[in-house]
Amino acid sequence: MAKATLGISKIDDIGVIAIRDILKGETIYADKMPNVYSVPYSSFGKLFPYVREMILERWPCVINGSKFIFPDARLVSFMNHSFSVNYDPLTDTALKDIKAGEEILQDYTKMPNWEEIWPPEKNPWLIASNVIE
């Protein structure tokens, strides 16, 4: 399930960044709710290196038997908007191949009632994108 993490965005400070290549149609688990896990540190060698690094970076006490939460953020909550999207929040899947290091993006205007959350007059990204005439 570890396919993306929070990282530096070229769009808006923080974003969701792929930590490995994701194929079109793959579930991204960006909307997954966190769970608590207990994995013995002696078993960490069985994890993919990028998963091991992510857990140790955020939960260093696992070396002493501490539990950890994964994912530790609901990634879709940090996903940035674009009209050139690569993610479908309704199906939680990649709309096209996404390379490791690439930002995962959704189109906010595809959500029903988006105007209530992001009023066009208060959101210059909508006006600049010519959504609003």
C-alpha positions, 0 to 999 in steps of 0.5 A, spaced: 500 500 500 505 504 500 505 508 494 506 515 495 507 520 501 507 527 503 513 531 500 515 538 497 510 540 491 511 545 485 504 547 486 503 549 493 508 547 498 506 540 500 503 535 496 502 528 495 508 525 491 509 518 488 515 514 492 515 508 486 512 508 479 505 507 479 501 504 473 495 506 470 489 503 474 493 501 480 489 503 487 493 509 490 490 508 497 490 516 498 484 515 501 486 510 506 484 511 513 490 509 518 491 503 522 496 501 528 501 496 526 506 492 531 512 489 526 518 487 530 524 491 528 528 484 526 523 483 521 524 490 517 529 487 513 523 484 509 520 491 507 521 494 501 527 499 502 522 506 501 517 503 506 522 501 511 525 508 510 518 512 511 517 508 517 523 509 521 523 517 519 517 518 522 516 512 528 524 511 530 521 508 536 519 502 532 527 499 534 525 499 541 518 495 539 513 501 539 507 501 534 506 505 528 501 508 524 500 507 517 499 511 513 500 517 518 496 522 514 490 521 509 494 523 503 488 525 499 487 531 504 494 534 501 493 532 494 493 539 490 489 541 484 490 540 477 486 540 470 492 535 468 490 530 473 493 523 474 488 521 480 481 519 480 479 520 487 472 517 486 476 510 485 482 512 488 486 510 482 491 512 477 489 515 471 495 514 467 502 511 469 505 516 475 513 515 475 516 515 482 518 522 484 512 525 480 506 529 484 499 526 484 494 531 482 486 531 482 481 536 479 477 539 485 472 541 480 470 534 479 467 534 486 459 535 486 458 542 490 466 544 489 463 551 488 461 551 496 468 549 498 472 553 493 468 559 491 471 561 484 471 569 486 476 567 492 480 562 488 485 565 483 487 558 480 480 557 478 480 564 474 487 563 471 485 556 469 479 559 465 474 555 468 470 561 470 468 566 464 
